[in-house]
Amino acid sequence: HACSRQPEVLWAQRSEKVYLTISVPDAEDVVIKTEPQGIFSFSAVAHGESFSLNLELFDSVLPEGSKTKTKVGSRNIICSIQKDKKCWWKRLLKSEAKHPYIKVDWNKWCDEDEESENQGPLHFVIWVGRDIPFFLKVTCMPFPVSSDCNA
């Protein structure tokens, strides 16, 4: 697919897995591949248009088949990918470059403390309104320090 489009991706994590929500409404011919070194590839067709995605994830993962779960819905495709090591990633991708099509999935996000208490996603996200600038959300973002992969 020479001229395939890049879909928007929302991501969140727990210590043992990464969630990717890929926005492609009415996707057909969905192909997802996860390689142990952390290469995630996706392709699909929707309304006659091709979509594709290749991501080099922050760290290694368990290959698909074993632990990657995929749910194809009418509006998006949700992938749950098992990390090779149970730890928190600093970011989704190995590269530090900014990718405008990758955003944080605030609905699924939780930090280390919350995970140990078994609570749901962050509560402040619900009432941080549209009027509050985006950087405010980013500064609140819980990047855990203690159990980092590269510690």
DSSP file (Angstrom, degrees, kcal/mol; ACC not computed):
  #  RESIDUE AA STRUCTURE BP1 BP2  ACC     N-H-->O    O-->H-N    N-H-->O    O-->H-N    TCO  KAPPA ALPHA  PHI   PSI    X-CA   Y-CA   Z-CA
    1    1 A H    >         0   0    0      0, 0.0     3,-1.0     0, 0.0    51,-0.0   0.000 360.0 360.0 360.0  96.3    0.0    0.0    0.0
    2    2 A A  T 3   +     0   0    0      1,-0.3     0, 0.0     0, 0.0     0, 0.0   0.880 360.0  33.2 -66.5 -37.8    2.0    2.9   -1.3
    3    3 A C  T 3  S+     0   0    0      2,-0.0    -1,-0.3    48,-0.0    47,-0.2  -0.255  81.3 149.2-116.6  47.9   -0.3    5.6   -0.1
    4    4 A S    <   -     0   0    0     -3,-1.0    47,-0.3    45,-0.1     2,-0.2  -0.520  41.9-123.6 -81.0 150.1   -1.8    4.2    3.1
    5    5 A R  B     -a   51   0A   0     45,-2.9    47,-2.5    -2,-0.2    -1,-0.1  -0.543  15.5-119.8 -91.4 156.8   -2.8    6.6    5.9
    6    6 A Q        -     0   0    0     45,-0.2    47,-0.1    -2,-0.2     2,-0.1  -0.851  30.1-140.2 -96.0 121.0   -1.5    6.5    9.4
    7    7 A P        -     0   0    0      0, 0.0     2,-0.3     0, 0.0    17,-0.1  -0.360  23.6 -99.5 -77.3 160.3   -4.3    6.0   11.9
    8    8 A E  E     -D   23   0B   0     15,-0.6    15,-2.8    -2,-0.1     2,-0.4  -0.593  39.7-156.9 -76.2 141.2   -4.6    7.8   15.2
    9    9 A V  E     -De  22 102B   0     92,-3.4    94,-3.1    -2,-0.3     2,-0.4  -0.978  10.2-163.8-124.7 129.9   -3.4    5.7   18.2
   10   10 A L  E     -De  21 103B   0     11,-2.6    11,-2.9    -2,-0.4     2,-0.3  -0.909  18.0-169.0-105.4 140.0   -4.3    6.1   21.8
   11   11 A W  E     +De  20 104B   0     92,-2.2    94,-3.4    -2,-0.4     2,-0.3  -0.954  16.9 163.4-133.4 152.8   -2.1    4.3   24.3
   12   12 A A  E     -D   19   0B   0      7,-1.8     7,-3.1    -2,-0.3     2,-0.3  -0.938  17.6-150.8-150.7 168.0   -2.1    3.4   28.0
   13   13 A Q  E     -D   18   0B   0     -2,-0.3    97,-0.6     5,-0.2     2,-0.3  -0.982  15.6-164.8-145.2 157.4   -0.1    1.0   30.2
   14   14 A R        -     0   0    0      3,-2.9     3,-0.3    -2,-0.3    73,-0.2  -0.763  52.7 -93.5-120.3 174.8   -0.1   -1.2   33.2
   15   15 A S  S    S+     0   0    0     -2,-0.3    72,-1.8     1,-0.2     3,-0.1   0.836 125.3  32.9 -62.4 -28.6    3.1   -2.6   34.6
   16   16 A E  S    S+     0   0    0     70,-0.2    67,-2.7     1,-0.1     2,-0.3   0.559 122.4  29.5-107.1  -6.9    2.6   -5.8   32.7
   17   17 A K  E     - F   0  82B   0     -3,-0.3    -3,-2.9    65,-0.3     2,-0.4  -0.977  57.7-137.4-150.2 164.5    0.9   -4.7   29.5
   18   18 A V  E     -DF  13  81B   0     63,-2.6    63,-3.1    -2,-0.3     2,-0.5  -0.963  17.0-149.5-120.4 137.2    0.4   -1.9   26.9
   19   19 A Y  E     -DF  12  80B   0     -7,-3.1    -7,-1.8    -2,-0.4     2,-0.5  -0.930  12.1-173.3-107.8 128.5   -3.0   -0.9   25.5
   20   20 A L  E     -DF  11  79B   0     59,-2.8    59,-3.3    -2,-0.5     2,-0.6  -0.985   5.9-167.6-119.1 127.5   -3.2    0.5   22.0
   21   21 A T  E     -DF  10  78B   0    -11,-2.9   -11,-2.6    -2,-0.5     2,-0.6  -0.955  10.0-161.5-113.9 113.6   -6.5    1.8   20.6
   22   22 A I  E     -DF   9  77B   0     55,-3.2    55,-2.4    -2,-0.6     2,-1.2  -0.844  13.3-137.6-102.4 121.3   -6.3    2.4   16.8
   23   23 A S  E     +D    8   0B   0    -15,-2.8   -15,-0.6    -2,-0.6    53,-0.2  -0.638  50.5 132.5 -84.6  95.9   -8.9    4.6   15.3
   24   24 A V    >   -     0   0    0     -2,-1.2     3,-0.9    51,-0.4    -2,-0.1  -0.792  45.4-145.7-139.6  96.4  -10.1    3.1   12.1
   25   25 A P  T 3  S+     0   0    0      0, 0.0    50,-0.3     0, 0.0    49,-0.1  -0.337  80.2   4.4 -64.0 142.5  -13.9    3.0   11.8
   26   26 A D  T 3  S-     0   0    0     48,-3.2    21,-0.4     1,-0.2    48,-0.1   0.858  89.3-172.7  54.5  42.0  -15.4    0.0   10.0
   27   27 A A    <   -     0   0    0     -3,-0.9     2,-0.3    46,-0.4    19,-0.2  -0.398   7.3-177.1 -70.6 140.5  -12.0   -1.6    9.6
   28   28 A E  E     +B   45   0A   0     17,-2.9    17,-2.7     1,-0.2    -1,-0.0  -0.874  60.8  28.0-129.1 165.4  -11.7   -4.7    7.4
   29   29 A D  E    S-     0   0A   0     -2,-0.3     2,-0.4    15,-0.2    -1,-0.2   0.895  78.8-171.8  51.2  45.2   -8.8   -7.1    6.6
   30   30 A V  E     -     0   0A   0     -3,-0.2     2,-0.5    14,-0.1    14,-0.2  -0.551   8.1-176.3 -74.1 124.8   -7.2   -6.2    9.9
   31   31 A V  E     +B   43   0A   0     12,-3.0    12,-2.1    -2,-0.4     2,-0.4  -0.988   2.5 179.2-123.6 124.3   -3.6   -7.6   10.2
   32   32 A I  E     -B   42   0A   0     -2,-0.5     2,-0.4    10,-0.2    10,-0.2  -0.987   2.3-177.7-127.5 133.6   -1.7   -7.1   13.4
   33   33 A K  E     -B   41   0A   0      8,-2.7     8,-2.8    -2,-0.4     2,-0.5  -0.996   5.7-171.4-132.7 132.6    1.8   -8.4   14.1
   34   34 A T  E     -B   40   0A   0     -2,-0.4    30,-1.4     6,-0.2     6,-0.2  -0.988   8.4-162.3-124.1 124.8    3.8   -8.1   17.3
   35   35 A E  E >>  -B   39   0A   0      4,-2.7     3,-2.6    -2,-0.5     4,-0.6  -0.828  28.6-117.1-108.4 148.3    7.5   -9.1   17.3
   36   36 A P  T 34 S+     0   0    0      0, 0.0    25,-1.8     0, 0.0    48,-0.1   0.794 110.9  61.8 -54.0 -34.5    9.4   -9.9   20.5
   37   37 A Q  T 34 S-     0   0    0     23,-0.2    25,-0.1     1,-0.1    -3,-0.0   0.508 127.7 -93.5 -75.1   1.3   11.9   -7.0   20.0
   38   38 A G  T <4 S+     0   0    0     -3,-2.6    19,-3.6     1,-0.3     2,-0.6   0.677  75.0 146.5 101.6  19.4    9.0   -4.6   20.3
   39   39 A I  E  <  -BC  35  56A   0     -4,-0.6    -4,-2.7    17,-0.2     2,-0.5  -0.808  24.4-172.4 -91.5 122.8    8.0   -4.1   16.7
   40   40 A F  E     -BC  34  55A   0     15,-3.0    15,-3.2    -2,-0.6     2,-0.4  -0.963   4.0-178.4-116.2 123.7    4.2   -3.6   16.3
   41   41 A S  E     +BC  33  54A   0     -8,-2.8    -8,-2.7    -2,-0.5     2,-0.3  -0.959   2.7 179.2-126.6 147.0    2.7   -3.5   12.8
   42   42 A F  E     +BC  32  53A   0     11,-2.6    11,-2.4    -2,-0.4     2,-0.3  -0.996   4.3 173.0-142.4 139.8   -0.9   -2.9   11.8
   43   43 A S  E     +BC  31  52A   0    -12,-2.1   -12,-3.0    -2,-0.3     2,-0.3  -0.990   9.2 153.3-147.2 150.7   -2.7   -2.7    8.5
   44   44 A A  E     - C   0  51A   0      7,-2.2     7,-2.9    -2,-0.3     2,-0.4  -0.973  32.3-127.1-162.3 166.3   -6.4   -2.5    7.6
   45   45 A V  E     +BC  28  50A   0    -17,-2.7   -17,-2.9    -2,-0.3     2,-0.4  -0.985  23.7 177.3-124.0 136.9   -8.8   -1.2    4.9
   46   46 A A  E >  S- C   0  49A   0      3,-2.7     3,-2.1    -2,-0.4   -19,-0.1  -0.972  70.4 -14.8-141.7 126.0  -11.7    1.0    5.6
   47   47 A H  T 3  S-     0   0    0    -21,-0.4     3,-0.1    -2,-0.4    -1,-0.1   0.879 128.3 -52.7  50.9  42.6  -14.1    2.5    3.0
   48   48 A G  T 3  S+     0   0    0      1,-0.2     2,-0.4     0, 0.0    -1,-0.3   0.504 115.9 114.5  77.3   3.3  -11.7    1.6    0.3
   49   49 A E  E <   - C   0  46A   0     -3,-2.1    -3,-2.7   -45,-0.0     2,-0.3  -0.875  61.2-131.2-111.2 141.4   -8.8    3.4    2.0
   50   50 A S  E     - C   0  45A   0     -2,-0.4   -45,-2.9    -5,-0.2     2,-0.4  -0.689  19.7-170.8 -91.2 141.5   -5.6    1.7    3.3
   51   51 A F  E     +aC   5  44A   0     -7,-2.9    -7,-2.2    -2,-0.3     2,-0.3  -0.984   9.5 171.2-125.7 140.4   -4.3    2.3    6.8
   52   52 A S  E     - C   0  43A   0    -47,-2.5     2,-0.3    -2,-0.4    -9,-0.2  -0.995  10.3-175.1-150.3 158.9   -1.0    1.1    8.1
   53   53 A L  E     - C   0  42A   0    -11,-2.4   -11,-2.6    -2,-0.3     2,-0.4  -0.987   7.0-173.4-153.7 133.9    1.2    1.6   11.2
   54   54 A N  E     + C   0  41A   0     -2,-0.3     2,-0.4   -13,-0.2   -13,-0.2  -0.966  15.6 179.9-132.1 118.9    4.7    0.4   12.2
   55   55 A L  E     - C   0  40A   0    -15,-3.2   -15,-3.0    -2,-0.4     2,-0.8  -0.951  25.1-149.3-122.4 136.7    5.8    1.2   15.7
   56   56 A E  E     - C   0  39A   0     -2,-0.4    38,-2.6   -17,-0.2    39,-0.4  -0.885  33.1-142.6 -99.8 103.9    9.1    0.4   17.5
   57   57 A L  B     -H   93   0C   0    -19,-3.6    36,-0.3    -2,-0.8    35,-0.1  -0.160  19.8-105.7 -70.0 161.0    7.9    0.0   21.1
   58   58 A F  S    S-     0   0    0     34,-2.7     2,-0.3    33,-0.2    35,-0.1   0.815  95.2  -1.2 -56.5 -36.8    9.9    1.2   24.1
   59   59 A D  S    S-     0   0    0     33,-0.2    -2,-0.1   -21,-0.1    35,-0.1  -0.855  93.8 -63.0-147.4 178.9   10.9   -2.3   25.1
   60   60 A S        -     0   0    0     -2,-0.3    24,-2.1    23,-0.1    25,-0.5  -0.307  46.6-167.4 -72.1 153.8   10.5   -6.0   24.2
   61   61 A V  B     -I   83   0D   0    -25,-1.8    22,-0.2   -26,-0.4   -23,-0.2  -0.836  32.0 -92.1-131.9 167.3    7.1   -7.7   24.3
   62   62 A L        -     0   0    0     20,-2.6    20,-0.3    -2,-0.3     5,-0.1  -0.701  55.1-106.0 -80.6 136.8    5.8  -11.2   24.2
   63   63 A P    >>  -     0   0    0      0, 0.0     4,-1.2     0, 0.0     3,-1.0  -0.143  42.2 -87.5 -64.7 159.5    5.0  -12.1   20.6
   64   64 A E  T 34 S+     0   0    0    -30,-1.4     2,-0.8     1,-0.2     5,-0.1  -0.096 110.6  45.6 -62.4 166.1    1.5  -12.3   19.4
   65   65 A G  T 34 S+     0   0    0      3,-0.5    -1,-0.2     1,-0.1    -3,-0.0  -0.348 112.1  57.1  93.5 -54.4   -0.4  -15.6   19.7
   66   66 A S  T <4 S-     0   0    0     -3,-1.0    -2,-0.2    -2,-0.8    -1,-0.1   0.979 132.7 -14.0 -74.3 -55.4    0.9  -15.9   23.3
   67   67 A K  S  < S+     0   0    0     -4,-1.2     2,-0.5    -5,-0.1    -3,-0.2   0.499  96.6 108.5-133.6  -5.2   -0.3  -12.7   24.9
   68   68 A T        -     0   0    0     -5,-0.4    -3,-0.5    13,-0.2     2,-0.4  -0.671  46.1-167.9 -81.9 125.9   -1.5  -10.1   22.4
   69   69 A K  E     -G   80   0B   0     11,-2.5    11,-2.9    -2,-0.5     2,-0.4  -0.933   1.4-167.2-114.3 138.1   -5.3   -9.7   22.4
   70   70 A T  E     -G   79   0B   0     -2,-0.4     2,-0.5     9,-0.2     9,-0.2  -0.978   9.2-172.1-128.0 134.7   -7.1   -7.8   19.7
   71   71 A K  E     -G   78   0B   0      7,-2.5     7,-2.7    -2,-0.4     2,-0.7  -0.971  11.4-155.9-126.5 116.3  -10.7   -6.6   19.7
   72   72 A V  E     +G   77   0B   0     -2,-0.5     5,-0.2     5,-0.2     2,-0.2  -0.819  20.4 176.3 -95.4 117.6  -12.0   -5.2   16.4
   73   73 A G        -     0   0    0      3,-2.9   -46,-0.4    -2,-0.7   -47,-0.1  -0.508  45.3 -98.7-109.8-178.4  -15.0   -2.8   17.0
   74   74 A S  S    S+     0   0    0     -2,-0.2   -48,-3.2     1,-0.2   -47,-0.1   0.788 121.3  27.8 -73.8 -25.8  -17.0   -0.6   14.7
   75   75 A R  S    S-     0   0    0    -50,-0.3   -51,-0.4     1,-0.2     2,-0.3   0.715 128.8  -2.0-106.5 -25.8  -15.0    2.5   15.5
   76   76 A N        -     0   0    0    -53,-0.2    -3,-2.9   -51,-0.1     2,-0.5  -0.952  58.8-114.9-157.1 173.7  -11.6    1.2   16.5
   77   77 A I  E     -FG  22  72B   0    -55,-2.4   -55,-3.2    -2,-0.3     2,-0.5  -0.981  26.9-156.6-119.0 125.8   -9.3   -1.7   17.1
   78   78 A I  E     -FG  21  71B   0     -7,-2.7    -7,-2.5    -2,-0.5     2,-0.4  -0.908   9.4-171.7-108.8 124.7   -8.1   -2.3   20.7
   79   79 A C  E     -FG  20  70B   0    -59,-3.3   -59,-2.8    -2,-0.5     2,-0.6  -0.942  10.8-162.5-116.0 134.7   -4.8   -4.3   21.2
   80   80 A S  E     -FG  19  69B   0    -11,-2.9   -11,-2.5    -2,-0.4     2,-0.5  -0.970  15.0-168.1-114.2 117.3   -3.6   -5.5   24.6
   81   81 A I  E     -F   18   0B   0    -63,-3.1   -63,-2.6    -2,-0.6     2,-0.4  -0.908  16.7-133.0-113.7 127.6    0.1   -6.3   24.3
   82   82 A Q  E     -F   17   0B   0     -2,-0.5   -20,-2.6   -20,-0.3   -65,-0.3  -0.627  21.8-130.7 -80.2 128.3    2.0   -8.2   27.1
   83   83 A K  B     -I   61   0D   0    -67,-2.7   -22,-0.3    -2,-0.4     3,-0.1  -0.450   9.2-132.2 -73.7 151.5    5.3   -6.7   28.1
   84   84 A D  S    S+     0   0    0    -24,-2.1     2,-0.4     1,-0.2   -23,-0.2   0.910  95.8  31.7 -68.8 -42.9    8.3   -9.0   28.3
   85   85 A K  S    S-     0   0    0    -25,-0.5     2,-1.1     2,-0.1    -1,-0.2  -0.934  89.9-117.2-117.6 141.8    9.3   -7.6   31.7
   86   86 A K  S    S+     0   0    0     -2,-0.4     2,-0.3    -3,-0.1   -70,-0.2  -0.652  70.5 107.2 -78.1 102.8    6.8   -6.3   34.2
   87   87 A C  S    S-     0   0    0    -72,-1.8     2,-0.4    -2,-1.1    61,-0.2  -0.970  70.3 -90.9-165.7 168.4    7.8   -2.6   34.5
   88   88 A W  B     -j  148   0E   0     59,-1.5    61,-1.1    -2,-0.3     2,-0.3  -0.775  34.9-138.4 -95.7 132.6    6.7    0.9   33.6
   89   89 A W        -     0   0    0     -2,-0.4     3,-0.1    59,-0.1   -76,-0.0  -0.648   7.7-140.0 -87.6 144.1    7.8    2.4   30.3
   90   90 A K  S    S-     0   0    0     -2,-0.3     2,-0.3     1,-0.2    -1,-0.1   0.840  85.8 -11.2 -67.4 -33.0    8.8    6.1   30.1
   91   91 A R  S    S-     0   0    0      1,-0.1   -33,-0.2     2,-0.1    -1,-0.2  -0.928  72.7-103.1-156.4 174.1    7.0    6.4   26.8
   92   92 A L  S    S+     0   0    0     -2,-0.3   -34,-2.7   -35,-0.1   -33,-0.2   0.907  96.8  49.3 -74.7 -42.2    5.4    4.2   24.2
   93   93 A L  B    S-H   57   0C   0    -36,-0.3   -36,-0.3     2,-0.2   -35,-0.1  -0.647  74.2-129.4-106.5 156.6    8.1    4.3   21.6
   94   94 A K  S    S+     0   0    0    -38,-2.6     2,-0.1    -2,-0.2   -37,-0.1   0.900  93.6  73.0 -64.0 -41.4   11.9    3.7   21.6
   95   95 A S  S    S-     0   0    0    -39,-0.4    -2,-0.2     1,-0.1   -37,-0.1  -0.467  75.5-144.4 -77.2 147.7   12.5    6.9   19.8
   96   96 A E        +     0   0    0     -2,-0.1    -1,-0.1     2,-0.1    -2,-0.0   0.455  61.6 120.8 -89.8   0.1   12.0   10.2   21.7
   97   97 A A        -     0   0    0      1,-0.1     2,-0.3     2,-0.0    -4,-0.1  -0.276  69.9-111.7 -63.0 149.5   10.6   12.0   18.6
   98   98 A K        -     0   0    0      3,-0.0    -1,-0.1     2,-0.0     3,-0.1  -0.666  26.3-161.9 -83.4 136.4    7.1   13.3   18.9
   99   99 A H    >   -     0   0    0     -2,-0.3     3,-2.0     3,-0.2    -1,-0.0  -0.955   8.3-156.7-120.5 111.5    4.4   11.6   16.8
  100  100 A P  T 3  S+     0   0    0      0, 0.0    -1,-0.1     0, 0.0    -2,-0.0   0.754  92.1  57.9 -61.2 -24.1    1.3   13.7   16.4
  101  101 A Y  T 3  S+     0   0    0    -93,-0.1   -92,-3.4    -3,-0.1     2,-0.6   0.538  92.8  79.1 -85.4  -4.4   -0.9   10.7   15.7
  102  102 A I  E <   +e    9   0B   0     -3,-2.0     2,-0.3   -94,-0.2   -92,-0.2  -0.908  59.3 167.2-106.9 124.2    0.0    9.0   19.0
  103  103 A K  E     -e   10   0B   0    -94,-3.1   -92,-2.2    -2,-0.6     2,-0.3  -0.899  39.4 -97.4-131.6 160.3   -1.9   10.3   22.1
  104  104 A V  E     -e   11   0B   0     -2,-0.3     2,-1.2   -94,-0.2   -92,-0.2  -0.587  28.7-133.6 -77.8 137.2   -2.3    9.2   25.7
  105  105 A D    >>  -     0   0    0    -94,-3.4     3,-1.1    -2,-0.3     4,-1.0  -0.748  23.5-175.3 -90.9  92.4   -5.5    7.2   26.4
  106  106 A W  T 34 S+     0   0    0     -2,-1.2    16,-0.3     1,-0.3    -1,-0.2   0.783  77.0  62.2 -63.7 -27.1   -6.6    9.0   29.5
  107  107 A N  T 34 S+     0   0    0      1,-0.2    -1,-0.3    -3,-0.1   -95,-0.1   0.815 112.9  34.4 -69.1 -28.4   -9.6    6.7   30.0
  108  108 A K  T <4 S+     0   0    0     -3,-1.1    -1,-0.2   -97,-0.1    -2,-0.2   0.535  94.4 112.0-101.8  -6.8   -7.4    3.6   30.4
  109  109 A W     <  +     0   0    0     -4,-1.0    13,-1.3    -3,-0.2     2,-0.3  -0.377  32.7 159.6 -73.9 142.6   -4.4    5.3   32.2
  110  110 A C        -     0   0    0    -97,-0.6   -97,-0.2    11,-0.2     2,-0.1  -0.972  28.8-129.1-150.2 156.3   -3.5    4.5   35.8
  111  111 A D     >  -     0   0    0     -2,-0.3     4,-2.5    32,-0.1     5,-0.2  -0.459  35.4 -92.1-102.3 179.7   -0.3    5.0   37.7
  112  112 A E  H  > S+     0   0    0      1,-0.2     4,-2.2     2,-0.2     5,-0.2   0.896 122.3  49.9 -57.3 -46.0    1.7    2.6   39.9
  113  113 A D  H  > S+     0   0    0      1,-0.2     4,-1.5     2,-0.2    -1,-0.2   0.925 112.7  47.3 -61.8 -43.1    0.0    3.5   43.2
  114  114 A E  H  >>S+     0   0    0      1,-0.2     5,-2.2     2,-0.2     4,-0.6   0.894 108.5  55.4 -64.9 -38.3   -3.5    3.1   41.7
  115  115 A E  H ><5S+     0   0    0     -4,-2.5     3,-1.0     1,-0.2    -1,-0.2   0.922 106.6  49.9 -62.0 -41.9   -2.6   -0.2   40.1
  116  116 A S  H 3<5S+     0   0    0     -4,-2.2    -1,-0.2     1,-0.3    -2,-0.2   0.814 112.9  47.1 -68.6 -26.7   -1.5   -1.6   43.5
  117  117 A E  H 3<5S-     0   0    0     -4,-1.5    -1,-0.3    -5,-0.2    -2,-0.2   0.485 110.8-126.7 -89.3  -1.3   -4.8   -0.4   45.0
  118  118 A N  T <<5 +     0   0    0     -3,-1.0    -3,-0.2    -4,-0.6     2,-0.1   0.833  56.6 148.9  62.3  34.8   -6.6   -1.9   42.0
  119  119 A Q      < -     0   0    0     -5,-2.2    -1,-0.2     1,-0.2     3,-0.1  -0.416  46.1-105.9 -91.4 174.3   -8.5    1.3   41.2
  120  120 A G        -     0   0    0      1,-0.2    -1,-0.2    -2,-0.1     3,-0.1   0.131  59.2 -44.9 -81.3-158.7   -9.6    2.5   37.8
  121  121 A P  S    S-     0   0    0      0, 0.0   -11,-0.2     0, 0.0    -1,-0.2  -0.033  82.6 -61.3 -67.3 173.5   -8.0    5.3   35.7
  122  122 A L        -     0   0    0    -13,-1.3     4,-0.3   -16,-0.3     3,-0.2  -0.240  40.9-149.8 -58.5 140.6   -7.0    8.7   36.9
  123  123 A H  S >> S+     0   0    0      1,-0.2     3,-1.3     2,-0.1     4,-0.7   0.825  87.0  67.1 -84.0 -31.6   -9.8   10.7   38.4
  124  124 A F  H 3> S+     0   0    0      1,-0.3     4,-1.3     2,-0.2     3,-0.3   0.775  87.4  70.8 -64.0 -22.6   -8.6   14.2   37.6
  125  125 A V  H 34 S+     0   0    0      1,-0.2     3,-0.3     2,-0.2    -1,-0.3   0.861  90.3  61.2 -61.2 -34.2   -9.1   13.5   33.9
  126  126 A I  H <4 S+     0   0    0     -3,-1.3    -1,-0.2    -4,-0.3    -2,-0.2   0.906 113.7  31.9 -61.8 -43.6  -12.8   13.6   34.3
  127  127 A W  H  < S+     0   0    0     -4,-0.7     2,-1.2    -3,-0.3    -1,-0.2   0.481  85.5 105.8-100.6   1.3  -13.0   17.2   35.5
  128  128 A V     <  -     0   0    0     -4,-1.3     9,-0.0    -3,-0.3    -4,-0.0  -0.688  68.8-151.6 -75.3 105.2  -10.1   18.7   33.7
  129  129 A G    >   -     0   0    0     -2,-1.2     3,-0.9     1,-0.1    -2,-0.1  -0.029  25.3 -99.9 -79.0 179.2  -12.3   20.6   31.2
  130  130 A R  T 3  S+     0   0    0      1,-0.2    -1,-0.1     4,-0.0     4,-0.1   0.736 117.9  64.1 -69.8 -21.6  -11.6   21.7   27.7
  131  131 A D  T 3  S+     0   0    0      2,-0.1    -1,-0.2     3,-0.0     3,-0.0   0.716  83.0  87.3 -77.0 -18.8  -10.8   25.2   28.9
  132  132 A I  S <  S-     0   0    0     -3,-0.9     5,-0.1     1,-0.1    -4,-0.0  -0.688  91.8-107.9 -84.7 128.9   -7.8   24.1   30.8
  133  133 A P    >>  -     0   0    0      0, 0.0     3,-1.4     0, 0.0     4,-0.7  -0.113  23.3-116.6 -59.5 153.4   -4.7   24.0   28.6
  134  134 A F  H >> S+     0   0    0      1,-0.3     4,-1.7     2,-0.2     3,-0.9   0.827 108.2  68.3 -60.9 -35.1   -3.3   20.7   27.6
  135  135 A F  H 3> S+     0   0    0      1,-0.3     4,-2.4     2,-0.2    -1,-0.3   0.792  91.7  63.6 -59.6 -24.6    0.0   21.2   29.4
  136  136 A L  H <> S+     0   0    0     -3,-1.4     4,-1.3     1,-0.2    -1,-0.3   0.919 103.2  46.8 -64.7 -41.8   -1.9   20.9   32.7
  137  137 A K  H <X S+     0   0    0     -3,-0.9     4,-0.6    -4,-0.7    -1,-0.2   0.912 111.2  52.7 -63.1 -40.9   -2.9   17.4   31.9
  138  138 A V  H >< S+     0   0    0     -4,-1.7     3,-1.0     1,-0.2    -2,-0.2   0.894 105.9  52.0 -66.1 -39.4    0.7   16.5   30.9
  139  139 A T  H 3< S+     0   0    0     -4,-2.4    -1,-0.2     1,-0.3    -2,-0.2   0.818 109.6  50.9 -68.0 -26.9    2.2   17.8   34.1
  140  140 A C  H 3< S+     0   0    0     -4,-1.3    -1,-0.3    -3,-0.2    -2,-0.2   0.596  81.6 122.5 -80.7  -9.5   -0.2   15.7   36.1
  141  141 A M    <<  -     0   0    0     -3,-1.0     2,-1.5    -4,-0.6    -3,-0.1  -0.315  66.1-129.3 -62.3 125.7    0.7   12.7   34.1
  142  142 A P        +     0   0    0      0, 0.0   -30,-0.2     0, 0.0    -1,-0.1  -0.566  30.8 175.8 -82.7  90.8    1.9   10.0   36.4
  143  143 A F        -     0   0    0     -2,-1.5   -53,-0.1   -32,-0.1   -32,-0.1  -0.822  28.2-138.1 -90.8 106.0    5.3    8.8   35.1
  144  144 A P        -     0   0    0      0, 0.0   -56,-0.0     0, 0.0   -33,-0.0  -0.297  20.2-172.0 -65.3 146.5    6.3    6.3   37.8
  145  145 A V    >   +     0   0    0      3,-0.1     3,-0.9     2,-0.0   -55,-0.0   0.767  66.9  67.1-105.5 -36.9   10.0    6.5   38.7
  146  146 A S  T 3  S+     0   0    0      1,-0.3     2,-0.6     5,-0.0     5,-0.0   0.922 104.2  33.5 -62.8 -55.3   10.6    3.5   41.0
  147  147 A S  T 3  S+     0   0    0      3,-0.0   -59,-1.5     4,-0.0    -1,-0.3  -0.276  81.0 159.3-102.1  51.6   10.1    0.4   38.9
  148  148 A D  B X   -j   88   0E   0     -3,-0.9     3,-1.3    -2,-0.6   -59,-0.1  -0.370  47.7-124.8 -71.7 149.2   11.5    1.7   35.7
  149  149 A C  T 3  S+     0   0    0    -61,-1.1    -1,-0.1     1,-0.3   -60,-0.1   0.868 109.5  44.4 -61.2 -37.1   12.7   -0.8   33.0
  150  150 A N  T 3         0   0    0      1,-0.2    -1,-0.3     0, 0.0    -2,-0.1   0.234 360.0 360.0 -97.8  16.5   16.1    0.8   32.8
  151  151 A A    <         0   0    0     -3,-1.3    -1,-0.2    -6,-0.0    -2,-0.1   0.526 360.0 360.0 -69.7 360.0   16.7    1.3   36.5
